Amino acid sequence: MTRAAARSGFDAFLTDAVDATRAEFSVERALRGTGLGPGGAVVDRLRSRADALERRVVEPELAAYRDDALAQFDVILRYASGDDPVDAYADELVAKDGFHDALADDVSAETATAVEAAVVERCRRLGDALRPIVARPEDAFWPAALGAFDRDEATELVEDAFPFTGVLREFPSAFAFEVRIDPEEVLGGPFAGALPSVSVAYTDEATRAMRRAERRVIEETKREVAARFDE
């Protein structure tokens, strides 16, 4: 039994998803949510330095999400390779969930509890779907997948277990993606220090980018499934 194959496959999928989200994310659209108006000095200058803003803000946020997802996946693998019910891992799964970290401050306790339940359920589905791969002796994902599934089963795995934005669709108003930006760090120059810091709420743009990225990567992975089983 090995977890290496499942982890390598998830790592590759996650890398593609993060890269696709970065490509889909529009700094200009995110800046529309600042509330400072299109003529605000800070917003105008930040918009003109979208490349710097992406390096200093977008990329670190995506890197943090990727780290959280991998840490959570390690817990999922422990569940998938053991006999304990998923509830035994629930606290760890929620604690390592990047979306749960983005719950809005004013979200109700009832909604927060529902989000936590949805996070754990999504992890259970993924863990259960990966059990046949975890049980394989191969260390690489595709050899293990080819040994564990037929083509339809592998396609079902990708369609049903890999999607990661379900909680955003189910609870669209429960999350607040926001970052505080210091213009001096992003813009540089002798006058940037005189500009006020600005809070950028980018919930709508983050959701849009992640959902588009998810659809794109799911379709790409399904095409790879077809190609692998046709070899």
C-alpha positions in Angstrom: 0.0 0.0 0.0 1.3 3.4 -0.9 0.1 7.0 -0.6 2.7 8.3 -3.0 0.7 7.7 -6.2 -2.4 9.5 -4.9 -0.3 12.4 -3.6 1.6 12.8 -6.8 -1.6 12.9 -8.8 -3.2 15.4 -6.5 0.0 17.6 -6.5 -0.1 17.7 -10.3 -3.8 18.5 -10.4 -3.4 21.2 -7.7 -0.4 22.8 -9.5 -2.5 23.0 -12.7 -5.4 24.5 -10.8 -3.3 27.1 -9.1 -1.6 28.0 -12.4 -5.0 28.2 -14.1 -6.4 30.4 -11.3 -3.4 32.8 -11.6 -4.1 33.0 -15.4 -7.8 33.7 -14.9 -7.4 36.2 -12.1 -7.7 39.8 -13.1 -6.1 42.4 -10.9 -8.0 45.1 -12.6 -11.3 43.5 -11.8 -10.2 42.9 -8.2 -9.4 46.6 -7.8 -12.9 47.5 -8.7 -14.0 46.2 -5.3 -11.9 48.7 -3.3 -14.7 51.3 -3.0 -12.3 54.1 -3.7 -13.6 54.9 -7.1 -11.9 54.6 -10.5 -10.1 58.0 -10.0 -8.6 57.2 -6.6 -4.9 57.8 -6.6 -4.0 54.5 -4.9 -6.3 52.5 -7.1 -5.0 54.1 -10.3 -1.4 53.6 -9.4 -2.0 50.0 -8.3 -3.8 49.3 -11.6 -0.9 50.6 -13.5 1.4 48.2 -11.6 -0.7 45.1 -11.9 2.4 43.0 -12.5 3.9 44.1 -9.2 0.6 43.6 -7.4 0.3 40.1 -8.8 3.8 39.3 -7.5 3.3 40.8 -4.1 -0.3 39.8 -3.4 -1.8 37.3 -5.8 1.1 34.8 -6.0 1.6 34.7 -2.2 -2.2 34.2 -1.7 -2.2 31.3 -4.2 0.9 29.8 -2.6 -0.7 29.9 0.8 -3.8 28.2 -0.6 -1.6 25.5 -2.3 0.2 24.8 1.0 -3.1 24.5 2.9 -4.5 22.2 0.2 -1.5 19.9 0.3 -1.5 19.8 4.2 -5.2 19.0 4.1 -4.7 16.3 1.5 -2.1 14.5 3.7 -4.9 14.2 6.3 -7.3 12.9 3.6 -4.7 10.3 2.7 -4.5 9.2 6.4 -8.2 8.7 6.3 -8.2 6.9 2.9 -5.5 4.4 4.1 -7.1 3.8 7.6 -10.2 2.4 9.1 -11.4 5.4 11.2 -14.4 7.4 10.1 -13.9 10.8 8.5 -15.3 12.4 11.7 -12.1 11.4 13.4 -10.2 13.7 11.1 -12.8 16.5 10.9 -11.1 19.1 13.1 -7.8 18.7 11.2 -9.5 18.9 7.8 -11.3 22.1 8.8 -8.3 23.6 10.4 -6.3 23.1 7.2 -9.0 24.3 4.8 -8.2 27.5 2.9 -11.8 28.3 2.2 -12.8 28.0 5.9 -10.0 30.5 6.7 -11.9 33.0 4.4 -15.2 32.8 6.2 -16.6 36.4 6.6 -16.5 37.9 10.0 -20.2 38.4 10.1 -21.1 34.8 9.0 -23.7 33.2 11.3 -22.7 30.3 13.5 -25.2 28.1 11.7 -23.6 28.9 8.3 -20.1 28.4 9.7 -21.2 24.9 10.9 -22.7 24.1 7.6 -19.5 25.2 5.8 -17.4 23.0 8.1 -19.7 20.0 7.4 -19.4 20.6 3.6 -15.6 20.8 3.9 -15.5 17.4 5.7 -17.9 15.8 3.3 -15.9 16.9 0.3 -12.8 15.5 1.9 -14.6 12.2 2.6 -15.7 11.9 -1.0 -12.2 12.5 -2.2 -10.7 10.1 0.3 -13.2 7.3 -0.5 -12.6 7.8 -4.3 -8.8 7.5 -3.8 -8.9 4.3 -1.7 -8.3 2.0 -4.7 -5.2 4.1 -5.7 -3.9 4.2 -2.2 -4.2 0.4 -2.1 -2.0 0.0 -5.3 1.7 -0.8 -5.1 2.7 1.8 -7.7 4.3 5.1 -6.6 3.2 7.1 -9.7 -0.4 8.3 -10.2 -1.2 7.1 -13.7 0.2 3.6 -13.4 -1.8 3.3 -10.1 -4.9 4.7 -11.7 -4.7 2.4 -14.7 -4.4 -0.5 -12.3 -7.2 0.6 -10.0 -9.9 1.9 -12.4 -11.4 1.4 -15.8 -11.9 4.4 -18.0 -15.4 5.3 -16.8 -14.3 5.0 -13.1 -11.3 7.2 -13.7 -13.5 9.8 -15.4 -16.0 9.7 -12.5 -13.1 10.2 -10.1 -12.1 13.4 -11.9 -15.7 14.7 -12.3 -17.0 13.9 -8.8 -14.0 14.0 -6.4 -11.5 16.5 -7.8 -13.7 19.7 -8.0 -12.8 22.1 -5.2 -15.1 25.1 -5.4 -18.3 23.4 -4.3 -18.4 25.2 -1.0 -18.2 28.5 -2.8 -21.1 27.7 -4.9 -23.2 26.3 -2.0 -22.5 29.3 0.3 -21.7 32.2 -2.0 -22.2 34.9 0.6 -20.3 33.2 3.4 -16.7 34.1 2.3 -14.7 37.3 2.2 -11.4 37.2 0.4 -9.5 40.4 1.4 -6.0 41.6 1.6 -4.4 44.8 3.0 -2.0 46.4 0.6 0.8 48.8 1.5 1.4 50.8 -1.7 5.0 51.4 -0.7 5.7 47.7 -0.9 4.0 47.3 -4.2 4.8 50.5 -6.0 8.1 51.7 -4.6 9.4 55.1 -5.5 9.8 58.2 -3.4 6.2 59.1 -3.0 4.6 55.7 -2.5 5.1 56.0 1.2 2.7 59.0 1.3 -0.1 56.9 -0.1 -2.5 55.3 2.3 -2.8 51.5 2.6 -5.8 50.1 1.0 -8.0 47.1 1.8 -8.8 45.1 -1.4 -11.8 42.8 -1.2 -11.5 40.4 -4.1 -14.1 37.8 -3.2 -16.0 38.0 -6.5 -12.9 37.9 -8.6 -11.4 35.1 -6.6 -14.5 33.0 -6.9 -14.8 33.7 -10.7 -11.2 32.8 -11.3 -11.2 29.7 -9.3 -14.5 28.4 -10.8 -13.2 29.0 -14.3 -9.9 27.4 -13.5 -11.7 24.4 -12.0 -13.7 23.8 -15.1 -10.7 24.2 -17.3 -8.5 21.8 -15.3 -11.3 19.2 -14.9 -11.8 19.1 -18.7 -8.1 18.9 -19.3 -7.7 16.0 -16.8 -10.6 14.2 -18.4 -8.9 14.4 -21.8 -5.8 13.0 -20.2 -7.8 10.2 -18.7 -9.1 9.4 -22.2 -5.6 9.5 -23.7 -4.1 7.3 -21.0 -6.8 4.6 -21.3 -6.5 4.7 -25.1 -2.8 4.0 -25.1 
